[in-house]
Amino acid sequence: MRRMATAPKALPAIDLARCTGCGWCVAACPPHVLSLAVENWKKSAHLHDAPGCTGCAKCALKCPFDAIAMRRIPDPAGSR
């Protein structure tokens, strides 16, 4: 059985220097794979479930600080 090559998936890459932890991206995420976390007394968004991310980019569009960029990652299953 031949496997069809799939397009690479895009995941949100969060710039922690720009992220203010406002939570707009978390609220906009349909599959709920983003969350807020506190590290070194600073709240910021984190992708806690990369396999569950659909790559819809709603988080990046909603971020008022341009702290999220969608980055394509290769799909290891489709790279044969």
C-alpha distances in whole Angstrom, upper triangle without the diagonal:
4,7,10,13,15,19,21,23,27,29,33,35,38,41,43,46,46,45,48,46,47,44,43,40,39,41,38,35,33,31,34,33,36,39,42,43,47,47,50,52,50,47,44,41,38,34,34,30,28,24,26,27,26,27,30,33,35,37,37,39,41,42,46,46,43,42,38,36,32,30,27,25,22,19,17,14,13,15,13
4,6,9,12,16,18,20,24,26,30,32,36,39,41,44,44,43,46,44,45,42,41,38,38,39,37,34,32,30,33,31,34,38,41,42,45,45,49,50,48,46,42,39,36,32,32,29,26,23,25,26,24,25,27,30,33,35,35,36,39,40,43,44,40,39,36,33,29,28,24,22,19,16,15,12,11,12,10
4,6,9,13,15,17,20,23,27,29,32,35,37,40,40,39,42,41,42,39,38,34,34,36,33,30,29,26,29,28,31,34,37,38,42,42,45,47,44,42,39,35,32,29,29,25,23,20,22,22,20,21,24,27,29,31,31,33,35,36,40,40,37,36,32,30,26,24,20,19,15,13,12,9,7,10,8
4,6,10,12,15,18,21,25,27,30,33,36,39,38,37,40,39,40,37,36,32,32,34,31,28,27,25,28,27,29,33,36,38,41,41,44,46,43,41,37,34,31,28,28,25,22,19,21,21,19,19,21,24,27,29,29,30,33,34,37,38,34,34,30,27,24,22,18,17,14,12,12,10,7,9,9
4,7,9,12,15,18,22,24,27,30,33,35,35,34,38,37,37,35,34,30,31,32,30,27,26,24,27,25,27,31,34,35,38,38,41,43,40,38,35,31,29,25,26,23,20,18,20,19,17,17,20,22,25,26,26,28,31,32,35,35,31,31,27,24,21,19,15,14,11,9,10,8,5,7,8
4,6,8,12,15,19,21,24,27,30,33,32,31,34,33,34,31,30,26,27,29,26,23,22,21,23,22,24,28,31,32,35,36,39,40,37,35,32,28,26,22,23,20,17,15,16,16,14,14,16,18,21,23,23,24,27,28,31,31,28,27,24,21,17,16,12,11,9,7,10,8,5,8,10
4,6,9,13,16,18,22,24,27,30,29,28,32,31,32,29,28,24,25,27,24,21,21,20,22,21,22,26,29,31,34,34,37,38,35,33,29,26,24,21,22,20,16,15,16,15,12,11,14,15,19,20,20,21,24,25,28,28,25,24,21,18,14,13,9,9,8,7,11,11,8,10,13
4,7,10,13,15,19,21,24,27,26,25,29,28,29,27,26,22,23,25,22,20,20,19,21,18,20,24,26,28,30,30,33,35,32,30,26,23,21,18,19,17,13,13,15,13,11,10,13,14,18,18,18,20,23,23,26,26,23,22,18,15,12,10,6,6,5,5,9,10,8,9,13
4,7,10,12,16,19,22,24,24,23,26,25,26,23,22,19,19,21,19,16,16,15,17,15,16,20,23,24,27,28,31,32,29,27,23,20,18,14,16,14,10,10,11,9,8,6,10,11,15,15,15,17,20,20,24,23,20,19,15,13,9,8,5,5,7,7,10,11,11,12,16
4,7,9,13,15,18,21,20,19,22,22,23,20,19,16,17,19,16,14,15,14,16,14,14,18,20,22,25,25,28,29,26,24,20,17,15,12,15,13,10,11,12,9,8,5,8,8,12,12,11,14,16,17,20,20,16,15,12,9,6,5,4,6,9,10,13,15,14,15,19
4,6,10,13,15,18,17,16,19,18,20,17,17,13,14,17,15,12,14,13,13,11,11,14,17,18,21,21,25,26,23,20,17,13,11,9,11,10,7,9,10,7,8,6,9,8,11,10,10,13,15,15,18,18,15,13,10,8,5,5,6,7,11,12,15,16,17,18,21
4,6,10,12,15,14,13,16,15,16,14,14,10,12,14,13,11,13,13,13,10,9,12,14,16,18,19,22,23,19,17,13,10,9,7,11,11,9,12,12,9,10,8,9,7,10,8,7,11,12,11,15,14,11,10,6,6,4,6,9,10,14,15,18,20,20,21,25
4,7,9,12,12,11,15,14,16,15,15,12,14,17,15,14,17,16,16,13,11,13,14,15,17,17,20,21,18,16,12,10,9,8,12,13,11,14,15,12,14,11,13,11,13,10,9,13,14,12,15,13,11,8,6,5,6,6,10,11,15,17,19,22,22,22,26
4,6,9,8,7,11,11,13,12,13,10,12,15,15,14,17,17,15,13,10,12,12,12,14,14,17,17,14,13,9,7,7,8,12,14,13,16,16,14,16,14,15,12,13,10,9,13,13,10,13,11,9,6,5,7,9,10,13,15,18,20,22,25,25,26,30
4,5,6,6,10,11,13,14,15,13,15,18,17,17,21,21,19,17,14,14,13,14,15,14,16,17,13,13,9,9,10,12,15,17,16,20,20,18,20,17,18,15,16,13,11,14,14,11,13,10,8,5,6,8,11,12,16,17,21,23,25,28,28,28,32
4,5,5,8,9,12,13,15,13,15,18,18,18,22,21,19,17,14,13,12,11,11,10,12,13,9,9,7,8,9,12,15,17,17,21,21,19,21,19,20,17,18,14,13,17,16,13,14,11,11,7,9,12,14,15,19,20,23,25,27,30,31,31,34
4,6,8,11,13,15,16,16,17,20,21,21,25,25,23,20,17,17,15,14,14,12,13,13,10,11,9,11,13,15,18,21,21,24,25,22,25,22,23,20,20,17,15,18,17,14,14,10,11,8,11,13,16,17,21,22,26,28,30,33,33,33,37
4,6,9,11,13,14,13,15,18,18,19,23,23,21,20,16,16,14,15,15,14,15,15,12,11,9,11,13,15,19,21,21,24,24,21,23,21,21,17,17,14,12,15,14,10,10,7,7,5,9,11,15,17,20,22,26,28,30,33,33,33,37
4,6,8,9,11,10,12,15,15,16,20,20,18,17,13,12,10,11,12,12,14,13,10,8,6,7,10,13,16,19,19,22,22,19,21,19,19,16,16,12,11,14,12,9,9,7,8,5,8,12,15,17,20,22,25,27,30,32,33,33,37
4,6,8,10,11,12,14,16,17,21,22,19,18,14,13,10,11,11,12,13,12,8,7,6,8,12,15,17,20,21,25,24,21,24,22,22,18,17,14,14,15,13,10,10,8,11,9,11,15,18,20,24,25,29,31,33,35,36,37,40
4,5,8,9,9,12,14,14,18,19,16,15,11,9,7,8,9,11,13,11,8,5,4,6,10,13,15,18,19,22,21,19,22,20,20,18,16,13,14,15,13,10,11,10,12,10,12,16,18,20,24,25,28,29,32,34,35,36,39
4,6,8,9,10,12,14,17,19,16,16,12,11,9,11,12,15,16,14,11,8,8,8,12,15,17,19,21,24,22,20,22,21,20,17,15,12,13,14,11,9,9,10,12,11,13,16,19,22,25,26,30,31,34,35,36,37,41
4,5,5,6,9,10,14,15,12,13,9,8,7,10,12,15,18,16,13,9,8,7,10,12,14,16,18,21,19,17,19,18,17,15,13,10,12,13,10,9,10,11,13,12,12,16,17,20,23,24,28,29,31,33,33,35,38
4,5,5,6,9,12,14,12,13,10,10,10,14,16,18,21,19,16,13,11,9,12,14,16,17,18,21,19,16,18,17,15,13,10,8,10,10,6,6,8,10,12,11,11,15,16,19,22,24,27,28,31,32,33,34,38
4,5,5,6,10,12,10,10,7,9,9,13,16,18,21,20,16,13,10,8,10,10,13,14,15,17,15,13,14,13,12,10,7,4,7,8,6,6,9,11,11,10,9,12,13,16,19,20,24,24,27,29,29,31,34
4,5,5,9,10,7,8,5,6,7,11,14,17,20,19,16,13,10,7,9,9,11,12,14,16,14,12,14,14,13,12,10,7,10,12,9,10,13,14,14,13,12,15,15,18,20,21,24,25,27,28,29,31,34
4,6,8,10,8,10,9,9,10,14,17,20,23,22,19,15,13,11,13,13,14,15,17,19,16,14,15,15,14,13,10,8,12,12,9,10,13,15,16,15,14,17,17,20,22,24,27,27,30,30,31,33,36
4,6,9,8,10,9,11,13,17,20,22,25,24,21,17,15,12,14,13,15,15,16,18,15,13,13,13,10,9,6,6,9,9,7,9,12,14,14,14,13,15,15,18,20,22,25,25,28,29,29,31,34
4,6,5,7,7,9,12,16,19,21,25,24,21,18,15,12,12,10,12,12,12,14,11,9,10,10,9,8,6,6,10,10,9,11,15,16,16,15,12,14,13,16,18,19,22,22,25,25,26,28,31
4,6,8,10,12,15,19,22,25,28,28,25,21,19,15,15,13,14,13,13,14,10,9,9,10,9,10,8,9,13,13,12,15,18,20,19,18,16,17,16,18,19,20,22,22,25,24,25,28,31
4,6,8,11,15,18,21,24,27,27,25,21,18,15,14,11,11,9,11,11,7,7,7,10,10,11,11,11,14,15,15,17,20,22,21,19,17,18,16,18,18,19,21,19,22,22,23,25,28
4,6,8,11,14,18,20,24,24,21,18,15,12,11,9,9,8,11,12,8,8,10,12,12,13,11,10,14,15,14,15,19,20,20,18,16,17,16,18,19,20,22,21,24,24,25,28,31
4,7,10,13,16,18,22,22,20,17,14,10,9,6,6,5,7,9,6,6,9,11,12,12,12,10,13,16,15,15,19,19,19,16,14,15,14,16,17,17,19,19,21,21,23,25,28
4,7,10,13,15,19,19,16,13,10,7,6,5,6,7,9,12,10,9,12,12,13,12,11,9,11,14,13,12,16,16,16,13,11,14,13,15,17,18,21,21,23,24,25,27,30
4,7,10,13,16,16,14,10,8,6,5,7,7,9,12,15,13,12,15,16,16,15,14,11,14,16,14,14,17,17,17,14,13,16,17,18,21,21,24,24,26,27,29,30,33
4,7,10,13,12,10,7,5,4,6,9,9,13,15,18,17,16,19,19,19,17,16,13,15,17,15,13,16,15,16,14,14,17,18,20,23,23,26,27,28,30,32,33,36
4,7,10,10,8,6,6,6,7,10,10,14,16,19,18,18,21,21,22,20,19,16,18,20,18,16,18,17,18,15,16,19,20,21,24,24,27,27,29,31,33,34,37
4,7,6,5,4,6,9,10,13,13,17,19,22,22,21,25,24,25,23,22,19,20,23,21,18,20,18,20,16,17,21,22,23,26,26,30,30,32,34,36,36,39
4,5,5,6,8,10,11,14,14,18,20,23,23,23,26,25,27,24,24,21,21,24,23,20,21,19,20,17,18,21,23,23,26,26,29,30,31,34,35,36,39
4,5,8,10,13,14,18,18,22,23,27,27,26,29,29,30,27,27,23,24,27,25,22,23,20,22,18,20,23,25,26,29,28,32,33,34,37,38,39,42
4,7,10,13,15,18,19,23,24,28,28,27,30,29,30,27,27,23,24,26,24,21,21,19,21,18,21,24,26,27,30,30,34,35,36,39,40,41,44
4,6,10,12,16,17,21,22,26,25,24,27,26,27,24,23,20,20,22,20,17,18,16,18,15,17,20,23,24,27,28,31,32,34,36,38,38,42
4,7,10,13,14,18,20,23,22,21,24,23,24,21,20,16,17,20,18,15,16,14,16,13,15,18,21,22,25,26,29,31,32,35,36,37,40
4,7,10,12,15,17,20,20,18,21,20,20,18,17,13,14,17,15,12,14,12,13,10,11,15,17,18,22,22,26,27,29,31,32,33,37
4,7,9,12,13,17,16,14,17,16,17,14,14,10,11,14,13,11,13,12,13,9,9,13,14,16,19,20,23,24,26,28,29,30,34
4,6,9,10,14,13,12,15,15,16,14,15,11,13,16,15,13,16,15,15,11,10,13,13,15,17,17,20,21,23,25,26,27,31
4,6,6,10,10,9,12,12,14,13,13,11,12,16,15,14,18,17,16,13,11,12,12,13,15,14,17,18,20,21,23,24,27
4,6,9,9,9,13,14,16,15,16,14,16,19,18,17,21,20,20,17,15,16,15,16,17,16,19,19,20,21,23,25,28
4,6,5,7,10,12,14,15,16,14,16,19,19,19,22,22,21,18,16,17,15,15,16,15,17,16,17,18,20,22,25
4,5,5,9,9,13,13,15,13,15,18,19,18,22,22,20,17,14,14,12,12,12,11,13,12,14,15,17,19,22
4,6,8,10,13,15,16,16,18,20,21,21,25,25,23,21,18,17,15,14,13,11,13,11,12,13,15,17,20
4,6,9,11,13,14,14,16,19,19,20,24,24,22,20,17,17,15,15,15,14,15,14,16,16,17,20,22
4,6,8,9,11,11,13,15,16,17,20,21,19,17,14,14,11,12,12,12,14,13,16,16,17,19,23
4,6,8,10,11,13,14,16,17,21,22,20,19,15,14,11,13,12,12,14,13,16,16,16,19,22
4,6,8,9,10,12,14,15,19,19,17,16,12,11,8,9,9,11,13,13,16,17,17,19,22
4,6,8,9,10,12,14,17,18,16,16,12,12,9,12,12,14,16,16,20,20,20,22,25
4,5,5,6,9,10,14,15,12,12,9,8,7,10,11,14,17,18,21,22,22,23,27
4,5,5,6,9,12,14,12,13,10,11,10,14,15,18,21,21,24,25,25,27,30
4,5,5,6,10,11,10,10,7,9,9,13,15,17,21,21,24,26,26,27,31
4,6,5,9,9,7,8,5,6,7,11,14,16,20,21,24,26,26,27,30
4,6,8,10,8,10,8,9,10,14,16,19,22,24,27,28,28,29,33
4,6,9,9,10,9,11,13,16,19,22,25,26,29,30,30,32,35
4,5,6,7,7,10,12,15,19,21,25,26,29,31,31,32,36
4,6,8,10,12,15,18,22,24,28,30,33,34,34,35,39
4,5,8,11,14,17,21,23,27,29,32,34,34,34,38
4,6,8,11,14,17,20,24,26,29,31,31,31,35
4,7,10,13,16,18,22,24,27,29,29,30,34
4,7,9,13,15,19,21,24,26,26,26,30
4,6,10,13,16,18,21,24,23,24,27
4,7,10,13,15,18,20,20,20,24
4,6,10,13,15,18,17,17,21
4,7,9,12,15,14,14,18
4,6,9,12,12,11,15
4,6,9,8,8,11
4,5,5,6,10
4,6,5,8
4,6,7
4,6
4
